[in-house]
Amino acid sequence: MARKSKSNMSEQYLEENKDQIYENALAEIQSFELPLGTTLRSVYDDQPNAHQRFMEKLDACIRNHDREIEKMCNFHHQGFVDAITELLKVRADAEKLKVQVTDTNRRLQDAGKEVIAQTEEIIRCRVQQRNITTVVEKLQLCLPVLEMYSKLKEQMNVKRYYSALKTMEQLENLYLPRVSQYRFCQIMIENLPKLREEIKEISMSDLKDFLESIRKHSDRIGETAMKQAQQQKTFSTTLQKQNNINYGRNMHLGRSRILESKNEITLKRTFEEDDEHEEEVLTAQDLVDFSPVYRCLHIYSVLGDGEIFENYYRKQRRKQARLVLQPQSSMHETVEGYRRYFSQIVGFFVVEDHILHVTQGLVTRTYTDELWNMALSKIIAVLRTHSSYCSDPDLVLELKNLIVVFADTLQGYGFPVNRLFDLLFEIRDQYNETLLKKWSGLFRDIFEADNYSPIPVANEEEYKIVISKFPFQDPELDKQSFPKKLPMSQSVPQIYIQVKEFIYASLKFSESLHRSSTEIDDMLRKSTNLLLTRTLSSCLQNLIKKPHIGLTELVQIIINTTHLEQACKYLEDFISNITNISQVTVHTARLYGLSTFKDARHAAEGEIYTKLNQKIDEFIQIADYDWTMSESDGRASGYLMDLINFLRSTFQVFTHLPGKVAQTACMSACQHLSTSLMQMLLDSELKQISMGAIQQFNLDVIQCELFASSEPVPGFQGDTLQLAFIDLRQLLRTSRGACYICNMKPSLGVRCNGICASLSFQCNAACSAKEKSSDFRQQQNRSCTSLDFRSQIFTLLGKEATPLLTVPLSIN
């Protein structure tokens, strides 16, 4: 029982517990706050019949609610009925009220139409006022933007691009952000990059035009800069001279006041002229508008492309530098070609120097130095090539002056020009070569125009004119009365003047080379030495070798060279005077004119000897001996007399020659005549000689001996000149003796020619061997009757001639 009761109690508890679960589930469903899924799952997951039980609980709950609703409705039904009844009563009053309200509303609407209209007008005005206020406020924000944009457009139109970029920057950073919501602002924002690109293109176009302009006008810029440099140099030179004058004034104040005042007036005039030139000549900056460069540089710097612009500018200028450094092929023909070439280069670097100093970073000193070194190498190569084509010394001198001005100009702008002055020393050698060629032509013209006769002077005035041109001094000639003749010909003073002109021409090139007076003096002396030892010497040698130059001309040439040699010391004094360098200086070079004129004299002397011998040969060639004549003509041959007369007249011309030259020429002529006559006797084609031919030949030899003894040229000692014919006389005596023997014994006649020839050689050898002995000199005019010759004759003729050896071998 207890168990049953316990089980019943537990079942009852479970039932109660289940009912409580269902009730909780229904409460949750009614609350509509918690999700139903969990609640329903707890109902269905509990037991298999839980659904049935839950539905039963749900139906019971619904019935309870229905009973409660019914109770409530029953409780309030009478009140509801009463309320309906009251509403029905009010319905009629409501209809009346509605009609009254409608009528009142109609009358109110009719009465308020005007008010409504006025109100609407007021509202509309208020809206407009508000809109206007808003518009004004917005316009106040937009107007600065529009004004700035209008300003931007105006700056673009007047090409103020840098200001336009600044305006763009203000628009972007300050004004446009305030009104960025408007469409026109967006359009502006979109246009600003385009405007920047347009400004870049326009500024670059202006820069290209500027580069093209300075390329075309660089020669004018350079010409202006070179003029200014030259004026500055002239001013400095004049100022230096004035300083020297002031120094001299302090030294000689009491004696030179008038001279100083004149110098001051001259200096003042010079300064005034320089001022006038400076006013007339524009500066390089006045000739070029550099604003495109500044503008483009600022624009690219603002846009952040400064490095791009710098690279572009330097690249273009390098290209232009190469074009400027490229010379014209005909530049060497005229000085204008060189002037234009230098002006373009100077203009180029003047522009670069200006850009260097007025901009920051566009051009650097390193860049300009590199560009100048490249240009300098090209310039030197061009000048070396083109100057080598110059054959006119005046053109080379003008080129030198241009190079000096060119170097001074660029040196004033800070560019190193030492290599240019080194180049000038190379051009100086070429200038000297062109001078030598020119003076070679002048010397040839002088020699061709010379009459090779002494200069006649009719009076003292003419004499002074000649003396003023050539330093001639002769006390003996000064004592003579007019008219008289100077020993030299017209070419001597002309040559002397031309040598001085050459020195002046060389000095012109040495000026402005920044060299000391000692170096200039040394250069002048070396150039003059080249003129004397090479050019003048060559002209003299060629003149001496010319076929039309005769003996008279050669004699005058020797006299001329003697006087020119004596004038060399005056040339040295002349060089010392113009360079202010004393000749006692250790390093002073000397002129080599002495050796030049000595060599020329030796050549002329040799040519005199040669021409005399040639003339003698011409006379000998017309000799026509009849070697078989029975008797002589009784007088000397006509050709020989003509030859002797020619020699006599020729040697009379030698009176102005140095004594040794005339004596040597006379001795050489006599020896050559003797040798030629001897060769006639010893000719291998001569088979036999008659006694009459020997006698005729002896008459000719006698005339030669008489000519030698007449002393045609003074200064010979004793019978020295007659020694030239001693061999011929000995041969002739020996030959006559041999022929005498042959005539006594005709059977030996066939051997006469060979015997005489052999004897002549034997006799000549014997005479030559004994010529140095004093005994032989004492017996030189006697017969060759020694036993030596007798033994030779015996040997040659054989035993048949032995009885005849007592016959003398000479016939006086």
Secondary structure, DSSP 8 states (H G I E B T S, - for coil): -HHHHHHHHHHHHHHHHHHHHHHHHHHHHHH--S-HHHHHHHHHTT-TTHHHHHHHHHHHHHHHHHHHHHHHHHHHHHHHHHHHHHHHHHHHHHHHHHHHHHHHHHHHHHHHHHHHHHHHHHHHHHHHHHHHHHHHHHHHHHHHHHHHHHHHHHHHHTT-HHHHHHHHHHIIIIIGGGGTTSHHHHHHHHHHHHHHHHHHHHHHHHHHHHHHHHHHHHHHHHHHHHHHHHHHHHHHHHHHHHHHHHHHHHHSTTT-HHHHHHHHHHHHHHHHHHHHHHHHS--HHHH---HHHHHHHHHHHHTT-HHHHHHHHHHHHHHHHHHHHS--TTGGG-HHHHHHHHHHHHHHHHHHHHHHHHSSSSS-HHHHHHHHHHHHHHHHHHHHHHHTT---HHHHHHHHHHHHHHHHHHHHTT---HHHHHHHHHHHHHHHHHHHHHHHHHHHHHHHH---S-EEE-SHHHHHHHHHHS----HHHHHS-SSEEESS-THHHHHHHHHHHHHHHHHHHHTTS---HHHHHHHHHHHHHHIIIIIIHHHHHHHHH-TT--HHHHHHHHHHHHHHHHTHHHHHHHHHHHHT--TT-TT-----HHHHHHHHHHHHHHHHHHHHHHHHHHHHHT----TT-SS--SS--HHHHHHHHHHHHHHHHGGGS-HHHHHHHHHHHHHHHHHHHHHHHT-TT-----HHHHHHHHHHHHHHHHHHHT-SSTT--TTTGGGGGHHHHHHHHHHHHHHHHHHHSGGGGGGHHHHHHHHHHHHHHHHHHHTTSHHHHHTTTS----HHHHHHHHHHH-GGGGGGTTS-S---
